[in-house]
Amino acid sequence: MKICTLKKRKDFTEAASGHFVRGQGLLLQGRNRGTPDNPTIRVGFTCSKKIGNAVNRNRAKRRLREMVRHILPDLGNEGWDYVLIGQTKLTEQIQFSDLLKEFKKALKKIHEVHENT
């Protein structure tokens, strides 16, 4: 399964119009693109200046990217866009194993919400 990175603002705003789930250490936004001809999973990362200086933001984004590398190929849905938003202090300070658990729970929730709508 191919995973690509979101780069354009338009893609981020479209993902924001979908569903979102707040977990400890992250906020996950996701939407089904509804394009069966393009089965790739696309993912974007963002951390605001509330997290801290550039060093802290980059550390938080590195943790989010590593988390996606471990989990999204198995639990992500083809044809979906996901945006992970780092949260102040928690994203870079929470234990990585706990962050992985939170991401798994958030993915399951966002897919359940989509199925129920």
DSSP file (Angstrom, degrees, kcal/mol; ACC not computed):
  #  RESIDUE AA STRUCTURE BP1 BP2  ACC     N-H-->O    O-->H-N    N-H-->O    O-->H-N    TCO  KAPPA ALPHA  PHI   PSI    X-CA   Y-CA   Z-CA
    1    1 A M              0   0    0      0, 0.0     2,-0.4     0, 0.0    39,-0.1   0.000 360.0 360.0 360.0 131.1    0.0    0.0    0.0
    2    2 A K        -     0   0    0     37,-0.1    39,-2.6    71,-0.0     2,-0.5  -0.679 360.0-163.9 -90.4 134.6    1.4    3.4   -1.0
    3    3 A I  E     -a   41   0A   0     -2,-0.4     2,-0.3    37,-0.2    39,-0.2  -0.978   9.3-175.1-119.2 125.5    1.5    6.2    1.4
    4    4 A C  E     -a   42   0A   0     37,-3.0    39,-2.5    -2,-0.5     2,-0.4  -0.773  23.7-115.9-115.6 161.3    2.1    9.8    0.2
    5    5 A T  E     -a   43   0A   0     -2,-0.3     2,-0.3    37,-0.2    39,-0.2  -0.818  22.8-125.3-100.1 135.0    2.6   13.1    2.0
    6    6 A L        +     0   0    0     37,-2.6    39,-0.3    -2,-0.4     3,-0.0  -0.601  37.6 161.5 -73.7 135.6    0.1   15.9    1.7
    7    7 A K        +     0   0    0     -2,-0.3     2,-0.3    37,-0.1    -1,-0.2   0.605  44.3  82.8-126.9 -27.0    1.9   19.1    0.7
    8    8 A K  S >> S-     0   0    0      1,-0.1     4,-1.5     4,-0.0     3,-0.6  -0.630  71.4-133.9 -90.8 141.4   -0.8   21.5   -0.6
    9    9 A R  H 3> S+     0   0    0     -2,-0.3     4,-2.6     1,-0.2     5,-0.2   0.866 105.8  61.5 -56.4 -38.7   -2.9   23.7    1.6
   10   10 A K  H 3> S+     0   0    0      1,-0.2     4,-2.1     2,-0.2    -1,-0.2   0.884 102.6  50.4 -57.7 -40.7   -6.0   22.7   -0.3
   11   11 A D  H <> S+     0   0    0     -3,-0.6     4,-2.0     2,-0.2    -1,-0.2   0.883 110.1  50.1 -66.2 -38.2   -5.5   19.0    0.7
   12   12 A F  H  X S+     0   0    0     -4,-1.5     4,-1.8     2,-0.2    -2,-0.2   0.919 111.6  47.6 -65.5 -43.6   -5.1   20.0    4.3
   13   13 A T  H  X S+     0   0    0     -4,-2.6     4,-0.9     1,-0.2    -2,-0.2   0.861 110.3  52.3 -68.8 -34.3   -8.3   22.0    4.3
   14   14 A E  H >< S+     0   0    0     -4,-2.1     3,-0.5    -5,-0.2     4,-0.3   0.900 109.3  49.5 -66.6 -39.2  -10.2   19.3    2.6
   15   15 A A  H >< S+     0   0    0     -4,-2.0     3,-1.5     1,-0.2    15,-0.3   0.867 105.8  58.0 -65.3 -34.6   -9.1   16.8    5.2
   16   16 A A  H 3< S+     0   0    0     -4,-1.8    -1,-0.2     1,-0.3    -2,-0.2   0.752  96.9  62.2 -66.8 -23.1  -10.2   19.2    7.9
   17   17 A S  T << S+     0   0    0     -4,-0.9    -1,-0.3    -3,-0.5    -2,-0.2   0.595  99.1  69.5 -78.7  -8.5  -13.7   19.2    6.5
   18   18 A G  S <  S-     0   0    0     -3,-1.5    13,-0.2    -4,-0.3     2,-0.2   0.236 102.6 -53.4 -84.5-148.4  -13.9   15.4    7.3
   19   19 A H  E     -B   30   0A   0     11,-2.1    11,-2.7    91,-0.1     2,-0.3  -0.522  49.6-159.8 -90.3 158.0  -14.1   13.8   10.7
   20   20 A F  E     -B   29   0A   0      9,-0.2     2,-0.4    -2,-0.2     9,-0.2  -0.994   8.4-166.1-140.7 151.8  -11.7   14.4   13.6
   21   21 A V  E     -B   28   0A   0      7,-2.7     7,-3.0    -2,-0.3     2,-0.6  -1.000  14.4-143.6-135.3 131.6  -10.8   12.5   16.7
   22   22 A R  E     +B   27   0A   0     -2,-0.4     2,-0.3     5,-0.2     5,-0.2  -0.850  25.4 173.1 -98.0 125.9   -8.8   13.9   19.6
   23   23 A G  E >   -B   26   0A   0      3,-2.8     3,-1.1    -2,-0.6     2,-0.7  -0.731  46.9 -77.7-119.7 173.1   -6.4   11.5   21.3
   24   24 A Q  T 3  S+     0   0    0     -2,-0.3    78,-0.1     1,-0.2    79,-0.1  -0.638 120.2   6.0 -74.9 114.0   -3.9   12.1   24.0
   25   25 A G  T 3  S+     0   0    0     -2,-0.7    62,-0.8     1,-0.1     2,-0.3   0.320 128.8  45.9  97.7  -7.1   -0.9   13.7   22.3
   26   26 A L  E <   -BC  23  86A   0     -3,-1.1    -3,-2.8    60,-0.2     2,-0.4  -0.996  59.6-141.8-160.0 160.4   -2.5   14.1   18.9
   27   27 A L  E     -BC  22  85A   0     58,-1.8    58,-2.8    -2,-0.3     2,-0.5  -1.000  23.9-156.7-124.0 127.4   -5.5   15.2   16.9
   28   28 A L  E     -BC  21  84A   0     -7,-3.0    -7,-2.7    -2,-0.4     2,-0.4  -0.922   9.1-173.6-111.9 124.6   -6.4   13.1   13.9
   29   29 A Q  E     +BC  20  83A   0     54,-2.8    54,-2.6    -2,-0.5     2,-0.3  -0.916  15.4 168.6-110.0 142.2   -8.4   14.5   11.0
   30   30 A G  E     +BC  19  82A   0    -11,-2.7   -11,-2.1    -2,-0.4     2,-0.3  -0.999  14.2 175.3-154.6 150.9   -9.5   12.1    8.2
   31   31 A R  E     - C   0  81A   0     50,-2.0    50,-2.5    -2,-0.3     2,-0.6  -0.989  33.1-117.9-153.5 149.5  -11.7   11.9    5.2
   32   32 A N  E     - C   0  80A   0     -2,-0.3    48,-0.2    48,-0.2    47,-0.1  -0.789  18.7-153.2 -85.8 122.2  -12.5    9.4    2.5
   33   33 A R        -     0   0    0     46,-2.7    -1,-0.1    -2,-0.6    47,-0.1   0.757  24.0-138.3 -69.3 -23.1  -11.6   11.0   -0.9
   34   34 A G        +     0   0    0     45,-0.5     3,-0.1     1,-0.2    46,-0.1   0.790  60.4 128.4  71.8  27.0  -14.1    8.8   -2.6
   35   35 A T    >   -     0   0    0     44,-0.3     3,-1.6     3,-0.2    -1,-0.2  -0.854  34.2-178.1-117.5  96.0  -11.8    8.1   -5.6
   36   36 A P  T 3  S+     0   0    0      0, 0.0    -1,-0.1     0, 0.0    -2,-0.0   0.721  81.0  64.3 -66.2 -19.5  -11.6    4.3   -6.1
   37   37 A D  T 3  S+     0   0    0      1,-0.2    42,-0.0    -3,-0.1    -2,-0.0   0.616 101.8  51.9 -78.9 -11.0   -9.2    4.9   -9.0
   38   38 A N    <   +     0   0    0     -3,-1.6    -1,-0.2     1,-0.1    -3,-0.2  -0.803  62.8 171.6-125.8  88.9   -6.5    6.3   -6.6
   39   39 A P        +     0   0    0      0, 0.0    40,-0.6     0, 0.0    41,-0.2   0.359  35.5 123.2 -83.4   7.6   -6.1    3.9   -3.7
   40   40 A T        -     0   0    0     38,-0.2    39,-0.8    39,-0.1     2,-0.5  -0.308  59.9-129.3 -69.1 152.6   -3.1    5.7   -2.1
   41   41 A I  E     -a    3   0A   0    -39,-2.6   -37,-3.0    38,-0.2     2,-0.4  -0.882  23.2-160.4 -97.1 130.6   -3.2    6.8    1.5
   42   42 A R  E     -ad   4  81A   0     38,-2.4    40,-2.5    -2,-0.5     2,-0.4  -0.927   9.5-176.2-115.2 140.4   -2.2   10.4    1.9
   43   43 A V  E     -ad   5  82A   0    -39,-2.5   -37,-2.6    -2,-0.4     2,-0.3  -0.992   6.6-169.7-138.7 142.3   -1.0   11.8    5.2
   44   44 A G  E     - d   0  83A   0     38,-2.4    40,-2.9    -2,-0.4     2,-0.4  -0.916   7.8-152.0-129.1 157.2   -0.1   15.3    6.4
   45   45 A F  E     + d   0  84A   0     -2,-0.3     2,-0.3   -39,-0.3    40,-0.2  -0.978  14.8 173.7-130.8 140.2    1.5   16.6    9.6
   46   46 A T  E     + d   0  85A   0     38,-2.2    40,-2.4    -2,-0.4     2,-0.4  -0.992  10.2 179.1-148.7 142.6    1.2   19.9   11.3
   47   47 A C        -     0   0    0     -2,-0.3    40,-0.1    38,-0.2    10,-0.1  -0.975  21.8-142.3-140.7 124.7    2.4   21.4   14.6
   48   48 A S    >   -     0   0    0     38,-0.4     3,-1.6    -2,-0.4     4,-0.4  -0.246  32.1-100.0 -82.7 173.5    1.6   25.0   15.5
   49   49 A K  G >  S+     0   0    0      1,-0.3     3,-0.5     2,-0.2    -1,-0.1   0.605 113.0  80.6 -69.4 -10.3    3.9   27.4   17.3
   50   50 A K  G 3  S+     0   0    0      1,-0.2    -1,-0.3    38,-0.0     3,-0.1   0.787  83.7  62.9 -64.3 -25.8    2.0   26.7   20.5
   51   51 A I  G <  S-     0   0    0     -3,-1.6     2,-0.3     1,-0.3    38,-0.3   0.843 117.1-106.8 -67.7 -32.9    4.1   23.5   20.8
   52   52 A G    <   -     0   0    0     -3,-0.5    -1,-0.3    -4,-0.4    36,-0.0  -0.975  58.3 -13.1 142.2-155.5    7.2   25.6   21.1
   53   53 A N  S  > S-     0   0    0     -2,-0.3     4,-2.4    -3,-0.1     5,-0.2  -0.061  78.8 -85.7 -74.8-178.1   10.2   26.6   19.1
   54   54 A A  H  > S+     0   0    0      1,-0.2     4,-2.6     2,-0.2     5,-0.2   0.843 126.8  56.5 -61.0 -36.1   11.3   25.0   15.8
   55   55 A V  H  > S+     0   0    0      2,-0.2     4,-2.1     1,-0.2    -1,-0.2   0.934 110.4  43.8 -62.1 -45.9   13.3   22.3   17.7
   56   56 A N  H  > S+     0   0    0      2,-0.2     4,-2.4     1,-0.2    -2,-0.2   0.907 114.1  49.9 -66.3 -42.5   10.2   21.2   19.6
   57   57 A R  H  X S+     0   0    0     -4,-2.4     4,-2.4     1,-0.2    -2,-0.2   0.917 112.0  47.8 -63.4 -42.8    7.9   21.3   16.6
   58   58 A N  H  X S+     0   0    0     -4,-2.6     4,-2.4     2,-0.2    -1,-0.2   0.889 110.8  51.2 -66.7 -38.1   10.3   19.3   14.5
   59   59 A R  H  X S+     0   0    0     -4,-2.1     4,-2.0    -5,-0.2    -1,-0.2   0.928 110.9  48.8 -62.9 -44.2   10.7   16.7   17.3
   60   60 A A  H  X S+     0   0    0     -4,-2.4     4,-2.1     1,-0.2    -2,-0.2   0.917 112.2  48.3 -62.6 -43.1    6.9   16.4   17.5
   61   61 A K  H  X S+     0   0    0     -4,-2.4     4,-2.7     1,-0.2    -1,-0.2   0.871 108.4  54.4 -66.7 -36.2    6.6   16.0   13.8
   62   62 A R  H  X S+     0   0    0     -4,-2.4     4,-2.3     2,-0.2    -1,-0.2   0.906 109.0  48.6 -62.0 -40.8    9.3   13.4   13.7
   63   63 A R  H  X S+     0   0    0     -4,-2.0     4,-2.2     2,-0.2    -2,-0.2   0.903 111.6  49.4 -65.8 -40.9    7.5   11.4   16.3
   64   64 A L  H  X S+     0   0    0     -4,-2.1     4,-2.2     2,-0.2    -2,-0.2   0.916 111.4  49.3 -64.7 -42.6    4.2   11.6   14.3
   65   65 A R  H  X S+     0   0    0     -4,-2.7     4,-2.2     1,-0.2    -2,-0.2   0.913 111.6  48.5 -63.0 -42.5    5.9   10.5   11.1
   66   66 A E  H  X S+     0   0    0     -4,-2.3     4,-1.5     1,-0.2    -1,-0.2   0.889 110.0  52.5 -64.6 -38.9    7.5    7.5   12.8
   67   67 A M  H  X S+     0   0    0     -4,-2.2     4,-1.9     1,-0.2     5,-0.3   0.914 109.8  48.5 -62.6 -43.8    4.2    6.6   14.4
   68   68 A V  H  X S+     0   0    0     -4,-2.2     4,-1.7     1,-0.2    -2,-0.2   0.895 106.7  56.6 -63.6 -40.6    2.5    6.7   10.9
   69   69 A R  H  < S+     0   0    0     -4,-2.2    -1,-0.2     1,-0.2    -2,-0.2   0.848 112.1  43.1 -60.2 -34.6    5.3    4.6    9.5
   70   70 A H  H  < S+     0   0    0     -4,-1.5    -1,-0.2    -3,-0.2    -2,-0.2   0.868 129.4  18.7 -77.6 -38.5    4.6    1.9   12.1
   71   71 A I  H >X S+     0   0    0     -4,-1.9     4,-2.3    -5,-0.1     3,-1.2   0.831 104.1  70.8-110.0 -39.5    0.8    1.8   12.0
   72   72 A L  H 3X S+     0   0    0     -4,-1.7     4,-2.3    -5,-0.3    -3,-0.1   0.823  91.8  60.3 -61.6 -35.6   -0.8    3.4    8.9
   73   73 A P  H 34 S+     0   0    0      0, 0.0    -1,-0.3     0, 0.0    -2,-0.1   0.848 117.0  33.9 -59.8 -30.0    0.2    0.6    6.4
   74   74 A D  H <4 S+     0   0    0     -3,-1.2    -2,-0.2    -4,-0.1    -3,-0.1   0.858 131.9  26.3 -90.6 -40.0   -1.8   -1.9    8.5
   75   75 A L  H  < S+     0   0    0     -4,-2.3    -3,-0.2     2,-0.1     2,-0.1   0.554  95.2 101.3-106.2  -9.7   -4.7    0.1    9.8
   76   76 A G     <  -     0   0    0     -4,-2.3     2,-0.4    -5,-0.4   -35,-0.0  -0.445  68.2-125.5 -77.2 151.3   -5.1    2.9    7.3
   77   77 A N    >   -     0   0    0     -2,-0.1     3,-1.1     1,-0.0    -2,-0.1  -0.797  25.9-111.8 -96.9 136.9   -7.9    2.8    4.6
   78   78 A E  T 3  S+     0   0    0     -2,-0.4   -38,-0.2     1,-0.2   -37,-0.2  -0.370 101.5  27.3 -63.6 143.3   -7.0    3.1    1.0
   79   79 A G  T 3  S+     0   0    0    -39,-0.8   -46,-2.7   -40,-0.6   -45,-0.5   0.638  96.3 123.6  80.4  14.6   -8.2    6.3   -0.6
   80   80 A W  E <   -C   32   0A   0     -3,-1.1   -38,-2.4   -48,-0.2     2,-0.4  -0.779  51.7-145.6-108.9 152.7   -8.2    8.3    2.6
   81   81 A D  E     -Cd  31  42A   0    -50,-2.5   -50,-2.0    -2,-0.3     2,-0.4  -0.961  18.8-171.7-110.4 134.4   -6.5   11.5    3.6
   82   82 A Y  E     -Cd  30  43A   0    -40,-2.5   -38,-2.4    -2,-0.4     2,-0.4  -0.980   8.7-167.4-125.7 139.8   -5.2   11.8    7.2
   83   83 A V  E     -Cd  29  44A   0    -54,-2.6   -54,-2.8    -2,-0.4     2,-0.5  -0.994   7.6-158.3-126.0 125.6   -3.8   14.9    8.9
   84   84 A L  E     -Cd  28  45A   0    -40,-2.9   -38,-2.2    -2,-0.4     2,-0.5  -0.897   6.1-163.7-104.4 127.7   -2.1   14.5   12.3
   85   85 A I  E     -Cd  27  46A   0    -58,-2.8   -58,-1.8    -2,-0.5   -38,-0.2  -0.948  15.1-133.7-115.1 122.7   -1.9   17.6   14.4
   86   86 A G  E     -C   26   0A   0    -40,-2.4   -38,-0.4    -2,-0.5     2,-0.3  -0.432  18.7-137.5 -72.6 147.4    0.6   17.7   17.3
   87   87 A Q     >  -     0   0    0    -62,-0.8     4,-1.5    -2,-0.1     5,-0.4  -0.802  33.9 -81.1-108.8 150.4   -0.6   19.0   20.7
   88   88 A T  T  4 S-     0   0    0     -2,-0.3     2,-3.2     1,-0.2   -37,-0.1  -0.197 101.2 -24.9 -51.5 128.3    1.2   21.3   23.0
   89   89 A K  T  > S+     0   0    0    -38,-0.3     4,-1.4     1,-0.2     3,-0.3  -0.169 125.8  78.8  64.7 -46.3    3.8   19.5   25.2
   90   90 A L  H  > S+     0   0    0     -2,-3.2     4,-2.7     1,-0.2     3,-0.3   0.887  84.3  57.3 -63.3 -43.2    2.0   16.1   24.9
   91   91 A T  H  < S+     0   0    0     -4,-1.5    -1,-0.2     1,-0.2    -3,-0.1   0.876 117.1  33.2 -60.2 -38.7    3.2   15.0   21.4
   92   92 A E  H  4 S+     0   0    0     -5,-0.4    -1,-0.2    -3,-0.3    -2,-0.2   0.646 125.0  42.4 -92.7 -13.2    6.8   15.3   22.2
   93   93 A Q  H  < S+     0   0    0     -4,-1.4    -2,-0.2    -3,-0.3    -3,-0.2   0.702  87.2  96.1-106.7 -22.0    6.7   14.2   25.9
   94   94 A I  S  < S-     0   0    0     -4,-2.7     5,-0.1    -5,-0.2    -5,-0.0  -0.345  89.7 -91.1 -68.8 149.9    4.3   11.3   26.0
   95   95 A Q     >  -     0   0    0      1,-0.1     4,-2.1     2,-0.1     3,-0.3  -0.353  33.0-128.0 -58.7 139.1    5.8    7.8   25.9
   96   96 A F  H  > S+     0   0    0      1,-0.2     4,-2.3     2,-0.2     5,-0.2   0.876 108.7  55.1 -61.7 -37.9    6.1    6.6   22.3
   97   97 A S  H  > S+     0   0    0      1,-0.2     4,-1.9     2,-0.2    -1,-0.2   0.883 109.1  48.2 -62.9 -37.1    4.3    3.3   23.0
   98   98 A D  H  > S+     0   0    0     -3,-0.3     4,-2.4     2,-0.2    -1,-0.2   0.875 109.2  53.5 -68.6 -37.2    1.3    5.4   24.5
   99   99 A L  H  X S+     0   0    0     -4,-2.1     4,-2.1     2,-0.2    -2,-0.2   0.894 107.7  51.1 -64.0 -39.9    1.3    7.6   21.4
  100  100 A L  H  X S+     0   0    0     -4,-2.3     4,-2.3     2,-0.2    -2,-0.2   0.919 109.8  49.5 -62.3 -44.1    1.1    4.5   19.2
  101  101 A K  H  X S+     0   0    0     -4,-1.9     4,-2.4     1,-0.2    -2,-0.2   0.912 110.7  50.1 -61.5 -43.0   -1.9    3.2   21.2
  102  102 A E  H  X S+     0   0    0     -4,-2.4     4,-2.5     1,-0.2    -1,-0.2   0.890 109.9  50.6 -63.6 -39.4   -3.6    6.6   21.0
  103  103 A F  H  X S+     0   0    0     -4,-2.1     4,-2.5     2,-0.2    -1,-0.2   0.908 109.5  50.5 -66.5 -41.4   -3.1    6.7   17.2
  104  104 A K  H  X S+     0   0    0     -4,-2.3     4,-2.2     2,-0.2    -2,-0.2   0.931 112.4  47.0 -60.3 -45.9   -4.6    3.2   16.8
  105  105 A K  H  X S+     0   0    0     -4,-2.4     4,-2.4     1,-0.2    -2,-0.2   0.911 112.0  50.5 -62.4 -42.4   -7.6    4.1   18.9
  106  106 A A  H  X S+     0   0    0     -4,-2.5     4,-2.6     1,-0.2    -2,-0.2   0.900 109.5  50.6 -64.8 -40.8   -8.1    7.3   16.9
  107  107 A L  H  X S+     0   0    0     -4,-2.5     4,-2.0     2,-0.2    -1,-0.2   0.931 111.3  48.0 -61.9 -45.5   -7.9    5.5   13.6
  108  108 A K  H  X S+     0   0    0     -4,-2.2     4,-2.1     1,-0.2    -2,-0.2   0.918 113.3  48.3 -61.6 -42.9  -10.5    3.0   14.7
  109  109 A K  H  X S+     0   0    0     -4,-2.4     4,-2.7     1,-0.2     5,-0.2   0.921 110.0  50.6 -63.5 -44.6  -12.8    5.7   15.9
  110  110 A I  H  X S+     0   0    0     -4,-2.6     4,-1.7     1,-0.2    -1,-0.2   0.852 111.8  47.9 -66.9 -33.1  -12.5    7.8   12.8
  111  111 A H  H  X S+     0   0    0     -4,-2.0     4,-1.9    -5,-0.2    -1,-0.2   0.872 111.9  50.1 -73.0 -36.0  -13.3    4.9   10.6
  112  112 A E  H  X S+     0   0    0     -4,-2.1     4,-1.8     2,-0.2    -2,-0.2   0.916 109.9  50.4 -65.4 -43.5  -16.3    3.9   12.8
  113  113 A V  H  X S+     0   0    0     -4,-2.7     4,-0.6     1,-0.2    -1,-0.2   0.906 110.3  50.5 -61.7 -41.2  -17.6    7.5   12.6
  114  114 A H  H >< S+     0   0    0     -4,-1.7     3,-0.8     1,-0.2    -1,-0.2   0.899 109.2  50.5 -64.4 -40.1  -17.3    7.5    8.8
  115  115 A E  H 3< S+     0   0    0     -4,-1.9    -1,-0.2     1,-0.2    -2,-0.2   0.823 108.8  52.8 -66.9 -31.1  -19.2    4.2    8.5
  116  116 A N  H 3<        0   0    0     -4,-1.8    -1,-0.2     1,-0.2    -2,-0.2   0.559 360.0 360.0 -83.1  -8.1  -22.0    5.5   10.7
  117  117 A T    <<        0   0    0     -3,-0.8    -1,-0.2    -4,-0.6    -2,-0.2   0.451 360.0 360.0-102.5 360.0  -22.6    8.7    8.7
